[in-house]
Amino acid sequence: MEYHPLERIFELALDQATKGKGNERHGDGNEFTEQPWVGLAKVHGTGFLTGQAQKKIMEAVANKEETNYLWYEREILGAINYLAMALIYDKEL
């Protein structure tokens, strides 16, 4: 069975959130839903999370030509993760 092209992207986003920059900077060994983003969303609402996603997209697009692809990819994956956090926050927390 062929994989859907989105599967690899979602795998990369999950990897970034659980093992990459997101976990290194914000994880502190805590479960994902016990990390600082939850408290920030409680104070500022879902708009904090969607705003962070927008910021990452804007930075990635604005600097795409000036930076390497891995940086661009990391920012886009971060945006995907922030949007997913908004869904988690609204539906599960």
C-alpha positions as CSV (number, residue, x, y, z in Angstrom):
1,M,0.0,0.0,0.0
2,E,1.3,3.4,-0.9
3,Y,1.7,6.1,1.7
4,H,-0.2,9.3,1.5
5,P,2.3,12.3,1.0
6,L,0.9,13.9,4.2
7,E,2.0,11.0,6.3
8,R,5.7,11.9,6.0
9,I,5.0,15.5,6.9
10,F,2.9,14.6,9.9
11,E,5.7,12.1,11.0
12,L,8.3,14.9,10.8
13,A,6.0,17.3,12.7
14,L,5.5,14.7,15.4
15,D,9.2,14.0,15.6
16,Q,9.9,17.7,16.0
17,A,7.4,18.0,18.8
18,T,8.5,14.9,20.7
19,K,12.2,14.7,20.0
20,G,13.3,18.0,18.3
21,K,13.5,21.6,19.1
22,G,10.0,21.9,20.6
23,N,10.7,19.2,23.2
24,E,14.2,20.4,23.9
25,R,13.1,24.0,24.5
26,H,9.8,23.4,26.2
27,G,9.5,19.8,27.2
28,D,11.6,19.7,30.4
29,G,10.6,16.0,30.7
30,N,6.9,16.9,30.9
31,E,4.1,15.2,29.1
32,F,3.1,17.2,26.0
33,T,-0.2,18.4,27.5
34,E,1.7,19.5,30.7
35,Q,4.1,21.8,28.8
36,P,4.1,25.6,28.9
37,W,1.9,26.0,25.8
38,V,-1.1,24.8,27.7
39,G,-0.8,27.4,30.4
40,L,-0.2,30.1,27.8
41,A,-3.3,29.0,25.9
42,K,-5.3,29.1,29.2
43,V,-4.2,32.7,29.8
44,H,-4.4,34.0,26.2
45,G,-6.8,31.6,24.5
46,T,-6.4,29.6,21.3
47,G,-5.4,32.8,19.5
48,F,-2.0,32.4,21.2
49,L,-1.5,29.1,19.4
50,T,-2.8,30.2,16.0
51,G,-0.8,33.4,16.3
52,Q,2.4,31.4,16.9
53,A,1.6,29.3,13.9
54,Q,1.1,32.4,11.8
55,K,4.4,33.9,13.0
56,K,6.3,30.7,12.1
57,I,4.7,30.7,8.6
58,M,5.5,34.4,8.0
59,E,9.1,33.9,9.1
60,A,9.6,30.8,7.0
61,V,8.2,32.4,3.9
62,A,10.0,35.7,4.4
63,N,13.4,34.0,4.8
64,K,13.0,31.0,2.5
65,E,15.5,32.3,-0.1
66,E,18.0,33.5,2.5
67,T,18.2,30.4,4.6
68,N,18.7,26.7,4.1
69,Y,15.8,24.4,3.4
70,L,16.1,22.6,6.8
71,W,15.4,25.9,8.7
72,Y,12.4,26.6,6.4
73,E,11.1,23.0,7.0
74,R,11.5,23.3,10.7
75,E,9.5,26.5,10.8
76,I,6.7,25.1,8.7
77,L,6.6,21.9,10.9
78,G,6.4,24.2,13.9
79,A,3.4,25.9,12.4
80,I,1.7,22.6,11.9
81,N,2.4,21.7,15.5
82,Y,1.0,24.9,16.8
83,L,-2.2,24.4,14.8
84,A,-2.4,20.9,16.1
85,M,-2.0,22.3,19.6
86,A,-5.0,24.6,19.0
87,L,-7.1,21.6,18.1
88,I,-5.9,19.6,21.1
89,Y,-6.6,22.5,23.4
90,D,-10.1,23.1,22.0
91,K,-11.1,19.5,21.9
92,E,-9.3,17.8,24.7
93,L,-8.2,20.2,27.4
